[in-house]
Every structure is written in structure tokens, then in C-alpha cells.
Amino acid sequence: MKRLGLNLISTFLILGLGVLYYYATENNLVNPFLFPKVSAIVKAFQKNQDVMLLNLISSLGMMIPSILISLVIALTVGIILGRNAILREILHPLIYIFSVVPSILLSPFVLMLAPDFWTASVFLIVYGTLWSTLFATITGIMTIDKRYLDKAATLELKGLKKIRKVILPAASPSILAGFVNSLRSTFVMLVYAEMYGSRYGMGFFVKKYTDFSLYDHAWGGFLFMVLILVIVMQIFDRLKEYLLRWTID
């Protein structure tokens, strides 16, 4: 019931922003060139529906592999460092140094060295998004309640079975929190990659029409992109709640 009430408040706030934009544009309170009327945005969106779908497929084709690759790397390295104090002390400073280097600064080198734009984009997205999940995995494993590990030892759980049955479930609240934060970075890097070199994608669509100064089309693409990103985030939030249902009162 509480969640329903909060969702209603959020919905009213979003609708309020929409009404405010409509009022401001209809009464010429803002620059009509940069902020076109709602009717113009709707018309532009309807005109580009097929292109929007193509851009969505292109974006997902780049985003999904990047998320999977970053998740595999973060979990593998995180589990190793989380369980091995010596390796953690040696490698953690090095990993921290790499993590603070913005992937955008690496883009000129990656674009020159990668065999194609898609590979370069995936590398930049993975590089820019795996750190939150990686550090959350290390922290989650380091802070596992010792009682879980003692019980695992009593049951003689070892190797992959111990990781799958004890370590990952116990560290999952931290890991999933880091993963959701990584998703936000994924969207930022995805849009950046698409804006500067891609032929398709939601970010490319917005960049293309802002270059042409067709802001009704750009706003239509921008709102479509925001809607898709919100839906994706909501899906992962629900998945997170389901996987962590044992931690919720």
C-alpha cells in the first residue's frame, strides 16, 4: 500500500512536469525553437516510429552484450579478490587507479586500435560500467557474516558449490546494489558511443537531429530514450527485489 502511494506521487510529479512544459510552450514562455510544442513533438515521433524501433534494436544489441561481459568480469575478479586477502592487497590499488580513469578519455585510443566501431563501443561501455559491480562484489564478499562460512565448512561445501550456495547469495544485496548503479553508467556510455560514430541507436538519433536543428525530432527521440531507460531500470529494480525477497520484512 505504501509503495502504491509513493508511485502515485511520482506519477503526479511526472504529469506535473508534462503539464508545465505544455503550458510554457503553448504560451510562448520559452524559446519555441529549442522547446517545440507538444503537438509538434508527437507528430515528429509518429513520423519516426519505424526508425525509433530500429534505433532501439541497435542500442539493445550493443547494451546487452556489454552488460553481460561487465557482469562476468566483475563477478569473476570480485569473487577472487573478495576471498583472497593477499591478492586483494596487491591488486586493489591498481584496480582503483584504472577505475578513476574516465572511459571517455580512452575513446581516441580505443577507436584507433579496435577492429571496428562496435567492438570499440562495447569495450568503452564495459570499461566504464564494471567498476561499481566489481567493488560491490569485493565488499559484499569481505563482509559476509562469518556464521555463513562456518556453516558451509560444517556442511563441507567447497569450490563452486560453496560460491553458488553460500558466498554469492550472502553477498547478493551488495552485488545487486552495485549492479544497478552500473546500469546507469551503462546508459551514459551507450549514448556517448552512439552519438560519436554510430549509424544507428537512440543516442545517434538525438545527436543527428540536434545537428540539423530539428528539435521536435530530437525531443521525440530524447523522450523515447528516457522512456526505454526508465522501463529497463524498473525491470532490474523488480528483479532485484525478487532476488532479495528474503531480506525484505
N, C-alpha and C positions, 0 to 999 in steps of 0.2 A: 504494500500500500504506500509506504514511504517512497519507494522508487518511482511508482506511478506519479505521485505528486511532484517529485523533482523533475521527471521527464516532461510533465505538463508545463512546469515553469520554464524549462529550457525551450520547449516548443513555442511558448508565447513570446519569449525573448527573440527567437529567430524570426517569428512572424512580425514582431515589432520592428526589427531592422528592415524587413522587406517593405513594410508599410511606410517607414521613414524614407527609404530610398525612393519609393513610388511618389510620395508627396513632394520630395525635394526635386525630382526630375520633372514632374508634371507642372510644378510652379516655377521652374527655371531658377531654383535656388543654388544650383551647382552648374559647373561647366557642361553644357549639353554635348560638347564634342567628346569629352572624356567619360562622361556619365550619361549614356543614352537612355531614352525612356524604356520602361519595362516592355512595352509593346514591340519596340524595335529589337530588343534582346530576344524575346520569344520568337519573333519572326526569323531572326538570324539562326537561332537554334533549330527551328523546324527545317530551315533550308539546308542545314548541315548535319542532319540526323545520321545519314549513312556514313559520312566522314567521321563523325564522333564515334560511331561503333568501331570503325577501322582503327582509329587512334587508340581507343580503349584496348582493343585486342593487342595492338603493338606495345602499349605500355605494360600490360599484364605479361606479355611474352618476355619482357625484359625484367620486370619486377619479381615475378615468381621464382625464376632460377636464381636471381641474386639473393633473395630471402633464404632459399634452401641452402645455398652454398655458405652464406654467412652463418646460418644456424649450425650447420655441420662443423665448420671450423671453430666457432665459439664453444660449442659443447665439447668437442674433442680436446682442444687446448685447455679449456676451462676445467674439465674433469682431471686432466693430467696435473695441472698446476695446483688445483684445489686439494689434491690428495698427496702431493709431494712437496713438502716444505722446502727442501733444498733447491729443487728446480724453480720453485716459486721465488725464492730469494734471489736467485741468479737472473731469471728471465723477466720478472715483473718490472724492474726499472726500464728494460729495453722495450717491453710491450707498451709501457706508459709513454715512452718517447714517441713511438710510432703513432699511438692513439691521438696525440695532441697535434699531429701534422694534418691540416685540413686536406681532404682528398682533392678539393678543387685546385690546390696548388700543384698537385701531381698531374693534373689533366694534360698539360702540354707534353710531358714526357711519355705518359701512357698512350696518348693518341699517336705519337710518333713510333712507339715500339710495338703496339698491338697490331695484329694482322688485319683487323677490321674494326669498324666503329662499335659494333655490337659487343665484341669482346672487351674493348676499352671501357665501354659504358658499364658493363657488368662488373668489371674489376673495380672501377671507381665507386659504384654503389656498394659493393661488398666491403671495400676498404672503409668507406665512410659510415657503415652501419653495424659492423660486427662488434665494435668495442663495448657498447652498453651490455649486450648479451654476454660477452666474454667476461667482463669484470663482475657482472651479476652472478655468473656461474661460479667463478672462483670464490666470491664472497659467500654465496649460498652453501657451497660445499665446506668451506672453512668453518662456518657457524652451525653446522649440523649438530643437533643435540647428541652428546656422547652416548646417551642411553640407546639410541637407534643403532649405533655402531656396535655397542656391547651385545645387543640382542642379535644382530647379524652374525657376530662372532659365535654366539651361543648356538645359533642355528647352522653354523658352519657355511655361511654364504660367502662365496669368493668370486673374484673376477667379474665377468659381465653380468652374472646373475645378481651379485651384490650391488653393482651400479644400477641395474634396471629396477630391482625390487626395493632398494633402500636409499641409495645416495641421490638419484635423480628425483624420486618422489619427495624426499625430505628437503631438497634444495629447490624444488619447483616454484615456491612462492617468489623467491628472489630471481630465479631464471626467467620466469614469465614476465615479471615486472620489467626486467632489463630488456626482454624481447619486445614488449610493447613500445618501450622508448626507442628501440632500434627501428621500429617500423616508421616512426615519424621522420627519422633521419633518412630512411629509405626513400620516402616520398620526396624529400628535398633534393636528394642526389638524382633521383629519377627525372624530376622536372628539369634540373640543371643539365643533365646529359641530353635530354630531348631538345632543349632549347638551343643547344650549340652543336649541331651536327647531325641530328636525326632527320629522316624524311617523313616520319610519322610519329604519332604519340600525342598525348594530351598537352604536354608542355610545348611541343613543337607547334601545335595548332594555335595556342595563345600567342606565342612569340611571332609567328607568321603574320597574324592579323594586327598585332600591335605595330609591327614594322610597316604594314600597309595603312596604318591609322584607321582601320575599320574596327572601332572599339565596341560596336554592337556584337560583332562576331567574336571578338576577344572576350567580352564579358560572358557570352553564351558558353564558350569553351572553358572559361575560368570557373563558372558556376557548376558546369557539368563535372569538371575535375574535382572540385571541392565535394560535390555530392558523392562521387565514387570513393574518394578517400575517407569520407565520414562513414560510408557503408562498410568499407574494408575494416576500419578501426573498430566499428561496432561489432562486426563479426568476430574479430580477435578478442575483443573485450568479453563477449559472451562465451567464447571458447575458454578464455582464461578463468572466468567464473565457474564454468562447468568442471574444468580440470582441478580447480582449487575448492570445490564444493565442500570438501572435508574440513577446510579451515574456516568456513563461514558459520557463524552462530545461527 
